[in-house]
């Protein structure tokens, strides 16, 4: 487990901390999420391109709910939904953002995206859990979630 240093509220604030979160950017300001929660089957680390990598090791649905309720404002949880109905390429790339107790998601793949839509954290957690079971024998294993500094704010 990484050491995340002192916690910050969800607001964007300049960082003076030297550690694994240096260089994470949002809107030109360095920001750092609060320390991630302890949740069965989830392991947190620093991923590519300043992302937070969450490795999945058979987490129960309750762990996804803990992860969602921790998701910092101005950060985005991303995963590939292998079940999303699509005419051409199967599946869709899902982005989820939180604003206090409300959640919005958007899905996209190869040039198309849906609009941001409200959804309950319980249904998003169930959606994540569903993807732990491969859609077919050729589906890639759902092993990782990325949490990145958001590029857009669906709440404005």
N, C-alpha and C positions, 0 to 999 in steps of 0.2 A: 504494500500500500504506500502511496506517495504521501509526503507531508505537504499540506496545502497552505500552511501559514495561517495568519489571522483571517477571519472571515469578514466579508464585506456585505452590505445589503445589496439588493438587486440594482441599485442605481449605478450608473457609470461613474467611476472615479479614477483619477490617476493613481497608478501603483508605484510604490517605492520598494516593494518586496522583491528580493532576489531569490529566485527559485524556479520550479518547473513551469510556472505560469507566465513568466516574463515574455513579453512579445505578443500575447494574445490581444487582438485589437477589435474594437468596435467603434465605428464612426471616428477613427483617428485617435481614440483615447485607449490607453491600456486599461483593461478591466479583468477582473478575476472572479470566478464564481466562488460561492461558499464551499467549504469542504464537502465532498460528496457523502451521501449517507451510506451506512453499512446496510447491505441488502444481500440476502442469500443468492448465490449464483451470478453476482455482478462484480467485476473487478475493474477498477478505474486506473487509467494511465494517460500519458501524454501521447497523442496520436500525430499523424502527419498534418502539416500545414496549420499548426496551432490548434488542432482539434483535441477534444477530450475523447479518448477511446474507451469504450465500455465493452469489455469482453464478456460474453454470455456463456455460462456453464450451467445449463439446465435450470434457469431461474424460475421460481414459482410466479404465478400471476401477481401476487402481492408485491414482489420485488419491483416489477414494472411500475406499479402504482406509487411506490416509494420514490423511484427514480423520477417519475413525472412531477410529483409534488415538490421535489427538490429543484427541478429545472429552473435555472436562473432567468430572470427577465433579460431580454436582449440576447439570449442564447437560443439555439435551435437544436432539437433532437432530430437526427436523420437516420432512416433505415430503408431498406428495400423491401417492398411488399410483393412477394411472389404471387399472391392470389389476386391482385388488382386486375379486373377484366380489361383486356386490351386487344385490339384487332391485330396489330402487328407484333411488336416485341412484347413478350409476356411481362406482367408486373408493372410496378410503378415505384418511383422514389418519393418517399414521404418525408415532409418536414413538419415538425410540431413546435409550436411556441406557447408559452404560458404568460398570462397576465393575471397575477394574484390567483384566484381559484378558477379562472376560465382558461380554456385551451382552444387553439385553432390549429387546423392542419391543412396542408396543401399536398397534392400528388402531381407528379409530372414524369414524362419519359419522352425522349427524342423529339423535342420541339413543341410539346403541348404541356400545359399545366391546368389544373383546376383552380378555381377561386379559393381563397382561404375560407374555411368553414368551421363553425363552432362544433365542438364535440366534448363529451364528458371524459374525465380522466379514466374512469372505469372502462369505458368502451375502447379507448386508445390502448390501455393496458391489455385488454382482451385481444385486440388487434395484434399487438406485439407478441402475445403468447401464441396466437394462431400460427404465426410465422415460424415458430420453433419446430413445427411439423412440416416436413417438405411437401410441397404441392404435388410433386411427382418424383420419380427416381432420378431425374436429371437436374432437379432444383439444387442450387448451391445451399450449403448449410448456413443457417442464420446464426452467426457466431459473434457479431459485433454491431454496436450502435455507435454513431459519432455524435458528439455534441460540439457545435461550432458557434462562433460569434455570429449573430444574425446579420444578414445582408439587407433585410427589409423588415419593417415593423407592420404587421397586419392589424395592429390595434389603432392606427392613426387614420 
